[in-house]
Amino acid sequence: MKYKLNDWAGKAHTVTIPDGTTEVAGVVVSGDEILVYPVFRDPMEDSRIYDSFEGSFHKRLEDGLWIDVEEQK
């Protein structure tokens, strides 16, 4: 299964996650999204110059779309 992580410039980087995944979680470091759950994926780790924590994300797959869990409250 494929999932897209965005870098600081808004460019999408496709990563592989386990088939059947319905939830993902990660952090944003220097504008780059890093997947932490269900697997660790950081496609920009070799090009990142700064490592400043900017937040986190948690998304759930619903009807084929990744929805931010925080927006569902």
Secondary structure by P-SEA (a helix, b strand, c coil): cbbbbbccccbbbbbbccccccbbbbbbcccbbbbccccccccccccccbbbbccbbbbbbcccccccccccc
